[in-house]
Amino acid sequence: MRILTNTWYVAAWAHELQEGRLLARRLLDRPVVMFRRSDGSPAAIADYCPHRFAPLHLGRLKGDAIECGYHGLQFDGSGACVKNPHGNGQIPKACRVPAYPLVERHGILWIWPGDAERADPDAIPDFSYLVAPDRRTVFGMAAVKANYELITDNLMDASHTQYVHQDLLGTAAFERSKHEVVQEGSAVHSNYLIPGSEVPAAYRAYFPDDPSLRVDYSVNFRWLPPALVRNSVSLIPVGRTAEEGILRTGTHLMTPETETTTHYFFCHTRNFSLDDEKVDERIRWWQKAGLTDQDGTMIEATQQVMGTADLDALKPVLLSIDVAAVRVRRVLKALIEGEMTSIPISPVAPAAT
């Protein structure tokens, strides 16, 4: 499986992991079960008992340990067996399972699948805007039957919005958009400016008083390894200040489940109508219509055509619109190939503004 291992991936939204409950998920083709200790701190261990390989998530929490539902062995957050209820209670030395560093930050549970001694929480990128008091965030997630890199390709190329999302984001002004791709360390930015655009259908509800309004419409994407994308969208009425426009920040965090399936965590953060449930509902509708139904359907269909072949091996025709996606793939490939050398993992990026 073509992945970085010594880096942080998203295991779950923090609110998914409830006290007293077990959360099982296949991450990077590994079975993982997560739980909260009695002090609230999160833990992640391999989701199997080394005795008869029963899934531990079919057991139950006993204090700070998981009791296997098959024969009652108990395992703590370090993966060590801490109780054998059979015979003299002696615990075999081999009776343990892998454990994974799991850190809760910015409403996200981050997991490190590689060398635990290299797991530095300070290397977790800054997504603090997700929980900022002056922002409102609507969370969601989807299971996508496609490789995680295909989702990244889709996100870094805004031209697809004029076709896949034509009814929601289409604008004739896109033809005169200005596009730039910038790399800063391991971060890749794909920035679009669409001046003097009509308001796309997905945003008309935010400008209801003037159907002829024109806006300076910008869409900026930032990718960080391994598959973390932030896209900032602003629509500012032509000739007015930024305060008179709207800012929405989309966050797209992809974690491979298997070679051809992905856990897609997404959310939208905004700086307006913070207490308006109707806006929340519109965003949830977009998350389903745009991200799951439209993008998801296209990406999954693409994966079916590709099968298990790597994109580069298929020798795709490249267009000018592919610059950002190609740059991302090259950066990721270099990081994967150099993982055992001194090539650094992504720098911590600043929060969205």
Contacts in CASP RR format, 6 or more apart in sequence:
PFRMAT RR
TARGET T0000
AUTHOR 0000-0000-0000
METHOD contacts of the structure
MODEL  1
MRILTNTWYVAAWAHELQEGRLLARRLLDRPVVMFRRSDGSPAAIADYCP
HRFAPLHLGRLKGDAIECGYHGLQFDGSGACVKNPHGNGQIPKACRVPAY
PLVERHGILWIWPGDAERADPDAIPDFSYLVAPDRRTVFGMAAVKANYEL
ITDNLMDASHTQYVHQDLLGTAAFERSKHEVVQEGSAVHSNYLIPGSEVP
AAYRAYFPDDPSLRVDYSVNFRWLPPALVRNSVSLIPVGRTAEEGILRTG
THLMTPETETTTHYFFCHTRNFSLDDEKVDERIRWWQKAGLTDQDGTMIE
ATQQVMGTADLDALKPVLLSIDVAAVRVRRVLKALIEGEMTSIPISPVAP
AAT
1 28 0 8 1.000
1 29 0 8 1.000
1 256 0 8 1.000
1 258 0 8 1.000
1 259 0 8 1.000
2 259 0 8 1.000
2 310 0 8 1.000
2 336 0 8 1.000
3 28 0 8 1.000
3 226 0 8 1.000
3 256 0 8 1.000
3 336 0 8 1.000
4 225 0 8 1.000
4 226 0 8 1.000
4 332 0 8 1.000
4 335 0 8 1.000
4 336 0 8 1.000
4 339 0 8 1.000
4 345 0 8 1.000
5 28 0 8 1.000
5 113 0 8 1.000
5 114 0 8 1.000
5 115 0 8 1.000
5 339 0 8 1.000
6 112 0 8 1.000
6 114 0 8 1.000
6 115 0 8 1.000
6 118 0 8 1.000
6 339 0 8 1.000
6 345 0 8 1.000
7 112 0 8 1.000
7 123 0 8 1.000
7 225 0 8 1.000
7 226 0 8 1.000
7 345 0 8 1.000
7 346 0 8 1.000
8 103 0 8 1.000
8 110 0 8 1.000
8 111 0 8 1.000
8 112 0 8 1.000
8 119 0 8 1.000
8 123 0 8 1.000
8 124 0 8 1.000
8 125 0 8 1.000
9 27 0 8 1.000
9 28 0 8 1.000
9 110 0 8 1.000
9 111 0 8 1.000
9 112 0 8 1.000
9 113 0 8 1.000
9 226 0 8 1.000
9 227 0 8 1.000
9 255 0 8 1.000
10 108 0 8 1.000
10 109 0 8 1.000
10 110 0 8 1.000
10 111 0 8 1.000
10 228 0 8 1.000
10 253 0 8 1.000
10 255 0 8 1.000
10 263 0 8 1.000
10 265 0 8 1.000
11 25 0 8 1.000
11 27 0 8 1.000
11 32 0 8 1.000
11 34 0 8 1.000
11 44 0 8 1.000
11 102 0 8 1.000
11 109 0 8 1.000
11 110 0 8 1.000
11 111 0 8 1.000
11 255 0 8 1.000
12 23 0 8 1.000
12 25 0 8 1.000
12 34 0 8 1.000
12 108 0 8 1.000
12 109 0 8 1.000
12 265 0 8 1.000
13 107 0 8 1.000
13 108 0 8 1.000
13 109 0 8 1.000
13 139 0 8 1.000
13 140 0 8 1.000
13 141 0 8 1.000
13 265 0 8 1.000
14 42 0 8 1.000
14 104 0 8 1.000
14 107 0 8 1.000
14 108 0 8 1.000
14 109 0 8 1.000
15 107 0 8 1.000
15 139 0 8 1.000
16 23 0 8 1.000
16 109 0 8 1.000
17 23 0 8 1.000
17 34 0 8 1.000
17 35 0 8 1.000
17 36 0 8 1.000
17 42 0 8 1.000
17 109 0 8 1.000
18 36 0 8 1.000
19 36 0 8 1.000
19 40 0 8 1.000
20 35 0 8 1.000
20 36 0 8 1.000
20 61 0 8 1.000
21 35 0 8 1.000
21 61 0 8 1.000
22 33 0 8 1.000
22 34 0 8 1.000
22 35 0 8 1.000
22 56 0 8 1.000
22 57 0 8 1.000
22 59 0 8 1.000
22 60 0 8 1.000
22 61 0 8 1.000
22 66 0 8 1.000
23 33 0 8 1.000
23 34 0 8 1.000
23 35 0 8 1.000
23 57 0 8 1.000
24 31 0 8 1.000
24 32 0 8 1.000
24 33 0 8 1.000
24 34 0 8 1.000
24 47 0 8 1.000
24 55 0 8 1.000
24 57 0 8 1.000
25 32 0 8 1.000
25 33 0 8 1.000
25 34 0 8 1.000
25 257 0 8 1.000
25 263 0 8 1.000
26 32 0 8 1.000
26 257 0 8 1.000
26 258 0 8 1.000
27 111 0 8 1.000
27 113 0 8 1.000
27 255 0 8 1.000
27 256 0 8 1.000
27 257 0 8 1.000
27 263 0 8 1.000
28 113 0 8 1.000
28 255 0 8 1.000
28 256 0 8 1.000
28 257 0 8 1.000
29 256 0 8 1.000
29 257 0 8 1.000
29 258 0 8 1.000
29 259 0 8 1.000
30 46 0 8 1.000
30 98 0 8 1.000
30 113 0 8 1.000
31 46 0 8 1.000
31 47 0 8 1.000
31 48 0 8 1.000
31 55 0 8 1.000
32 44 0 8 1.000
32 45 0 8 1.000
32 46 0 8 1.000
32 47 0 8 1.000
32 100 0 8 1.000
32 111 0 8 1.000
33 44 0 8 1.000
33 45 0 8 1.000
33 46 0 8 1.000
33 47 0 8 1.000
33 55 0 8 1.000
33 56 0 8 1.000
33 57 0 8 1.000
33 66 0 8 1.000
34 42 0 8 1.000
34 43 0 8 1.000
34 44 0 8 1.000
34 102 0 8 1.000
34 109 0 8 1.000
35 42 0 8 1.000
35 43 0 8 1.000
35 61 0 8 1.000
35 66 0 8 1.000
35 77 0 8 1.000
36 42 0 8 1.000
36 43 0 8 1.000
37 43 0 8 1.000
37 63 0 8 1.000
37 64 0 8 1.000
37 77 0 8 1.000
38 63 0 8 1.000
38 64 0 8 1.000
41 104 0 8 1.000
42 102 0 8 1.000
42 103 0 8 1.000
42 104 0 8 1.000
42 109 0 8 1.000
43 76 0 8 1.000
43 77 0 8 1.000
43 99 0 8 1.000
43 102 0 8 1.000
44 77 0 8 1.000
44 99 0 8 1.000
44 100 0 8 1.000
44 101 0 8 1.000
44 102 0 8 1.000
44 111 0 8 1.000
45 56 0 8 1.000
45 66 0 8 1.000
45 75 0 8 1.000
45 77 0 8 1.000
45 78 0 8 1.000
45 79 0 8 1.000
45 97 0 8 1.000
45 98 0 8 1.000
45 99 0 8 1.000
45 100 0 8 1.000
46 56 0 8 1.000
46 79 0 8 1.000
46 97 0 8 1.000
46 98 0 8 1.000
46 99 0 8 1.000
47 55 0 8 1.000
47 56 0 8 1.000
47 57 0 8 1.000
48 54 0 8 1.000
48 55 0 8 1.000
48 56 0 8 1.000
48 97 0 8 1.000
49 55 0 8 1.000
49 56 0 8 1.000
49 68 0 8 1.000
49 70 0 8 1.000
49 71 0 8 1.000
49 73 0 8 1.000
49 75 0 8 1.000
49 97 0 8 1.000
50 81 0 8 1.000
50 94 0 8 1.000
50 95 0 8 1.000
50 96 0 8 1.000
50 97 0 8 1.000
51 68 0 8 1.000
51 70 0 8 1.000
51 71 0 8 1.000
51 73 0 8 1.000
51 95 0 8 1.000
52 70 0 8 1.000
52 71 0 8 1.000
54 68 0 8 1.000
54 69 0 8 1.000
54 70 0 8 1.000
54 71 0 8 1.000
56 66 0 8 1.000
56 68 0 8 1.000
56 69 0 8 1.000
56 75 0 8 1.000
56 97 0 8 1.000
58 69 0 8 1.000
58 70 0 8 1.000
59 66 0 8 1.000
59 67 0 8 1.000
59 68 0 8 1.000
59 69 0 8 1.000
60 66 0 8 1.000
60 67 0 8 1.000
60 69 0 8 1.000
61 67 0 8 1.000
62 74 0 8 1.000
64 76 0 8 1.000
64 77 0 8 1.000
65 74 0 8 1.000
65 75 0 8 1.000
65 76 0 8 1.000
65 77 0 8 1.000
65 82 0 8 1.000
65 83 0 8 1.000
66 74 0 8 1.000
66 75 0 8 1.000
67 73 0 8 1.000
67 74 0 8 1.000
67 83 0 8 1.000
68 74 0 8 1.000
68 75 0 8 1.000
71 85 0 8 1.000
71 86 0 8 1.000
72 83 0 8 1.000
72 85 0 8 1.000
73 81 0 8 1.000
73 83 0 8 1.000
73 84 0 8 1.000
73 85 0 8 1.000
73 95 0 8 1.000
74 81 0 8 1.000
74 82 0 8 1.000
74 83 0 8 1.000
75 81 0 8 1.000
75 82 0 8 1.000
75 96 0 8 1.000
75 97 0 8 1.000
76 82 0 8 1.000
77 99 0 8 1.000
78 96 0 8 1.000
78 99 0 8 1.000
79 96 0 8 1.000
79 97 0 8 1.000
79 98 0 8 1.000
79 99 0 8 1.000
80 96 0 8 1.000
81 91 0 8 1.000
81 92 0 8 1.000
81 95 0 8 1.000
81 96 0 8 1.000
82 91 0 8 1.000
83 89 0 8 1.000
83 91 0 8 1.000
84 90 0 8 1.000
84 91 0 8 1.000
84 92 0 8 1.000
84 95 0 8 1.000
99 116 0 8 1.000
100 111 0 8 1.000
100 112 0 8 1.000
100 113 0 8 1.000
100 114 0 8 1.000
100 116 0 8 1.000
101 111 0 8 1.000
101 112 0 8 1.000
101 116 0 8 1.000
101 119 0 8 1.000
102 109 0 8 1.000
102 110 0 8 1.000
102 111 0 8 1.000
102 112 0 8 1.000
103 109 0 8 1.000
103 110 0 8 1.000
103 112 0 8 1.000
103 121 0 8 1.000
103 124 0 8 1.000
104 110 0 8 1.000
105 121 0 8 1.000
105 124 0 8 1.000
105 127 0 8 1.000
106 126 0 8 1.000
106 127 0 8 1.000
106 128 0 8 1.000
106 130 0 8 1.000
106 131 0 8 1.000
107 127 0 8 1.000
107 130 0 8 1.000
107 131 0 8 1.000
108 127 0 8 1.000
108 130 0 8 1.000
108 253 0 8 1.000
108 265 0 8 1.000
110 121 0 8 1.000
110 124 0 8 1.000
112 118 0 8 1.000
112 119 0 8 1.000
122 348 0 8 1.000
123 345 0 8 1.000
123 346 0 8 1.000
123 348 0 8 1.000
124 348 0 8 1.000
125 224 0 8 1.000
125 228 0 8 1.000
125 346 0 8 1.000
125 348 0 8 1.000
125 349 0 8 1.000
126 348 0 8 1.000
126 349 0 8 1.000
126 350 0 8 1.000
126 351 0 8 1.000
127 230 0 8 1.000
127 251 0 8 1.000
127 351 0 8 1.000
128 351 0 8 1.000
129 135 0 8 1.000
129 249 0 8 1.000
129 269 0 8 1.000
129 351 0 8 1.000
129 352 0 8 1.000
130 137 0 8 1.000
130 251 0 8 1.000
130 267 0 8 1.000
130 269 0 8 1.000
131 137 0 8 1.000
132 269 0 8 1.000
134 271 0 8 1.000
134 274 0 8 1.000
135 249 0 8 1.000
135 269 0 8 1.000
135 270 0 8 1.000
135 271 0 8 1.000
135 274 0 8 1.000
136 269 0 8 1.000
136 270 0 8 1.000
136 273 0 8 1.000
136 274 0 8 1.000
136 275 0 8 1.000
136 279 0 8 1.000
136 280 0 8 1.000
137 267 0 8 1.000
137 268 0 8 1.000
137 269 0 8 1.000
138 267 0 8 1.000
138 268 0 8 1.000
138 269 0 8 1.000
138 280 0 8 1.000
138 283 0 8 1.000
138 284 0 8 1.000
138 287 0 8 1.000
139 265 0 8 1.000
139 266 0 8 1.000
139 267 0 8 1.000
140 265 0 8 1.000
140 266 0 8 1.000
140 267 0 8 1.000
140 284 0 8 1.000
140 287 0 8 1.000
141 263 0 8 1.000
141 264 0 8 1.000
141 265 0 8 1.000
141 266 0 8 1.000
142 264 0 8 1.000
142 266 0 8 1.000
142 291 0 8 1.000
142 292 0 8 1.000
142 296 0 8 1.000
143 257 0 8 1.000
143 261 0 8 1.000
143 262 0 8 1.000
143 263 0 8 1.000
143 264 0 8 1.000
144 151 0 8 1.000
144 261 0 8 1.000
144 262 0 8 1.000
144 264 0 8 1.000
144 296 0 8 1.000
144 299 0 8 1.000
144 300 0 8 1.000
145 260 0 8 1.000
145 261 0 8 1.000
145 300 0 8 1.000
145 303 0 8 1.000
146 260 0 8 1.000
146 261 0 8 1.000
146 262 0 8 1.000
146 296 0 8 1.000
146 299 0 8 1.000
146 300 0 8 1.000
146 302 0 8 1.000
146 303 0 8 1.000
147 256 0 8 1.000
147 259 0 8 1.000
147 260 0 8 1.000
147 262 0 8 1.000
147 303 0 8 1.000
148 226 0 8 1.000
148 227 0 8 1.000
148 254 0 8 1.000
148 255 0 8 1.000
148 256 0 8 1.000
148 262 0 8 1.000
149 227 0 8 1.000
149 311 0 8 1.000
149 329 0 8 1.000
149 332 0 8 1.000
150 299 0 8 1.000
150 302 0 8 1.000
150 303 0 8 1.000
150 311 0 8 1.000
151 227 0 8 1.000
151 252 0 8 1.000
151 254 0 8 1.000
151 262 0 8 1.000
151 264 0 8 1.000
151 295 0 8 1.000
151 299 0 8 1.000
152 223 0 8 1.000
152 227 0 8 1.000
152 229 0 8 1.000
152 254 0 8 1.000
152 325 0 8 1.000
152 328 0 8 1.000
153 311 0 8 1.000
153 325 0 8 1.000
153 328 0 8 1.000
153 329 0 8 1.000
154 160 0 8 1.000
154 295 0 8 1.000
154 298 0 8 1.000
154 299 0 8 1.000
155 221 0 8 1.000
155 223 0 8 1.000
155 229 0 8 1.000
155 231 0 8 1.000
155 252 0 8 1.000
156 188 0 8 1.000
156 190 0 8 1.000
156 221 0 8 1.000
156 223 0 8 1.000
156 229 0 8 1.000
156 324 0 8 1.000
156 325 0 8 1.000
156 328 0 8 1.000
157 190 0 8 1.000
157 321 0 8 1.000
157 322 0 8 1.000
157 324 0 8 1.000
157 325 0 8 1.000
158 177 0 8 1.000
158 179 0 8 1.000
158 190 0 8 1.000
158 192 0 8 1.000
158 219 0 8 1.000
158 221 0 8 1.000
159 174 0 8 1.000
159 321 0 8 1.000
160 298 0 8 1.000
161 169 0 8 1.000
161 170 0 8 1.000
161 174 0 8 1.000
162 169 0 8 1.000
162 170 0 8 1.000
162 171 0 8 1.000
162 174 0 8 1.000
164 294 0 8 1.000
164 295 0 8 1.000
164 298 0 8 1.000
165 202 0 8 1.000
165 290 0 8 1.000
165 294 0 8 1.000
165 295 0 8 1.000
167 201 0 8 1.000
168 200 0 8 1.000
168 201 0 8 1.000
168 202 0 8 1.000
168 286 0 8 1.000
168 289 0 8 1.000
168 290 0 8 1.000
168 294 0 8 1.000
169 200 0 8 1.000
169 201 0 8 1.000
169 202 0 8 1.000
170 200 0 8 1.000
170 201 0 8 1.000
171 194 0 8 1.000
171 197 0 8 1.000
171 198 0 8 1.000
171 200 0 8 1.000
171 217 0 8 1.000
172 198 0 8 1.000
173 194 0 8 1.000
173 195 0 8 1.000
173 196 0 8 1.000
173 197 0 8 1.000
173 198 0 8 1.000
173 217 0 8 1.000
174 194 0 8 1.000
174 197 0 8 1.000
176 194 0 8 1.000
176 195 0 8 1.000
177 192 0 8 1.000
177 193 0 8 1.000
177 194 0 8 1.000
178 192 0 8 1.000
178 193 0 8 1.000
178 194 0 8 1.000
178 195 0 8 1.000
179 190 0 8 1.000
179 191 0 8 1.000
179 192 0 8 1.000
179 323 0 8 1.000
180 189 0 8 1.000
180 190 0 8 1.000
180 191 0 8 1.000
181 188 0 8 1.000
181 189 0 8 1.000
181 190 0 8 1.000
181 191 0 8 1.000
181 323 0 8 1.000
181 324 0 8 1.000
181 327 0 8 1.000
182 188 0 8 1.000
182 189 0 8 1.000
182 191 0 8 1.000
183 189 0 8 1.000
183 327 0 8 1.000
183 331 0 8 1.000
184 347 0 8 1.000
185 346 0 8 1.000
185 347 0 8 1.000
186 224 0 8 1.000
186 225 0 8 1.000
186 331 0 8 1.000
186 335 0 8 1.000
186 344 0 8 1.000
186 345 0 8 1.000
186 346 0 8 1.000
186 347 0 8 1.000
187 222 0 8 1.000
187 223 0 8 1.000
187 224 0 8 1.000
187 346 0 8 1.000
187 347 0 8 1.000
187 349 0 8 1.000
188 222 0 8 1.000
188 223 0 8 1.000
188 324 0 8 1.000
188 327 0 8 1.000
188 328 0 8 1.000
188 331 0 8 1.000
189 220 0 8 1.000
189 221 0 8 1.000
189 222 0 8 1.000
189 223 0 8 1.000
190 220 0 8 1.000
190 221 0 8 1.000
190 223 0 8 1.000
190 323 0 8 1.000
190 324 0 8 1.000
191 218 0 8 1.000
191 219 0 8 1.000
191 220 0 8 1.000
191 221 0 8 1.000
192 218 0 8 1.000
192 219 0 8 1.000
192 220 0 8 1.000
193 216 0 8 1.000
193 217 0 8 1.000
193 218 0 8 1.000
194 216 0 8 1.000
194 217 0 8 1.000
194 218 0 8 1.000
194 219 0 8 1.000
195 216 0 8 1.000
195 217 0 8 1.000
195 238 0 8 1.000
196 214 0 8 1.000
196 215 0 8 1.000
196 216 0 8 1.000
196 217 0 8 1.000
196 238 0 8 1.000
197 214 0 8 1.000
197 215 0 8 1.000
197 216 0 8 1.000
197 217 0 8 1.000
198 213 0 8 1.000
198 214 0 8 1.000
198 215 0 8 1.000
199 206 0 8 1.000
199 207 0 8 1.000
199 213 0 8 1.000
199 215 0 8 1.000
199 235 0 8 1.000
200 217 0 8 1.000
202 286 0 8 1.000
203 235 0 8 1.000
203 246 0 8 1.000
204 211 0 8 1.000
205 282 0 8 1.000
206 235 0 8 1.000
206 246 0 8 1.000
206 272 0 8 1.000
207 213 0 8 1.000
207 215 0 8 1.000
207 235 0 8 1.000
207 237 0 8 1.000
213 237 0 8 1.000
214 237 0 8 1.000
214 238 0 8 1.000
215 235 0 8 1.000
215 236 0 8 1.000
215 237 0 8 1.000
215 238 0 8 1.000
215 245 0 8 1.000
216 234 0 8 1.000
216 235 0 8 1.000
216 236 0 8 1.000
216 238 0 8 1.000
217 233 0 8 1.000
217 234 0 8 1.000
217 235 0 8 1.000
218 232 0 8 1.000
218 233 0 8 1.000
218 234 0 8 1.000
219 231 0 8 1.000
219 232 0 8 1.000
219 233 0 8 1.000
220 231 0 8 1.000
220 232 0 8 1.000
220 233 0 8 1.000
221 229 0 8 1.000
221 230 0 8 1.000
221 231 0 8 1.000
221 324 0 8 1.000
222 229 0 8 1.000
222 230 0 8 1.000
222 231 0 8 1.000
222 349 0 8 1.000
223 229 0 8 1.000
223 324 0 8 1.000
223 328 0 8 1.000
224 346 0 8 1.000
224 349 0 8 1.000
225 331 0 8 1.000
225 332 0 8 1.000
225 335 0 8 1.000
225 345 0 8 1.000
225 346 0 8 1.000
226 332 0 8 1.000
226 335 0 8 1.000
227 253 0 8 1.000
227 254 0 8 1.000
227 255 0 8 1.000
227 256 0 8 1.000
228 252 0 8 1.000
228 253 0 8 1.000
228 254 0 8 1.000
229 251 0 8 1.000
229 252 0 8 1.000
229 253 0 8 1.000
229 254 0 8 1.000
230 249 0 8 1.000
230 250 0 8 1.000
230 251 0 8 1.000
230 252 0 8 1.000
230 352 0 8 1.000
231 249 0 8 1.000
231 250 0 8 1.000
231 251 0 8 1.000
231 252 0 8 1.000
232 247 0 8 1.000
232 248 0 8 1.000
232 249 0 8 1.000
232 250 0 8 1.000
232 352 0 8 1.000
233 247 0 8 1.000
233 248 0 8 1.000
233 249 0 8 1.000
233 250 0 8 1.000
234 242 0 8 1.000
234 245 0 8 1.000
234 246 0 8 1.000
234 247 0 8 1.000
234 248 0 8 1.000
235 245 0 8 1.000
235 246 0 8 1.000
236 242 0 8 1.000
236 244 0 8 1.000
236 245 0 8 1.000
237 244 0 8 1.000
237 245 0 8 1.000
246 270 0 8 1.000
246 271 0 8 1.000
246 272 0 8 1.000
247 270 0 8 1.000
247 271 0 8 1.000
247 272 0 8 1.000
248 268 0 8 1.000
248 269 0 8 1.000
248 270 0 8 1.000
249 268 0 8 1.000
249 269 0 8 1.000
249 270 0 8 1.000
249 352 0 8 1.000
250 266 0 8 1.000
250 267 0 8 1.000
250 268 0 8 1.000
250 269 0 8 1.000
251 265 0 8 1.000
251 266 0 8 1.000
251 267 0 8 1.000
251 268 0 8 1.000
251 269 0 8 1.000
252 264 0 8 1.000
252 265 0 8 1.000
252 266 0 8 1.000
253 264 0 8 1.000
253 265 0 8 1.000
253 266 0 8 1.000
254 262 0 8 1.000
254 263 0 8 1.000
254 264 0 8 1.000
254 265 0 8 1.000
255 262 0 8 1.000
255 263 0 8 1.000
255 265 0 8 1.000
256 262 0 8 1.000
256 263 0 8 1.000
257 263 0 8 1.000
259 308 0 8 1.000
260 303 0 8 1.000
260 307 0 8 1.000
260 308 0 8 1.000
264 291 0 8 1.000
266 287 0 8 1.000
266 291 0 8 1.000
268 283 0 8 1.000
268 286 0 8 1.000
268 287 0 8 1.000
269 352 0 8 1.000
270 279 0 8 1.000
270 283 0 8 1.000
272 279 0 8 1.000
273 279 0 8 1.000
306 314 0 8 1.000
311 329 0 8 1.000
312 329 0 8 1.000
318 326 0 8 1.000
334 343 0 8 1.000
335 343 0 8 1.000
335 345 0 8 1.000
END
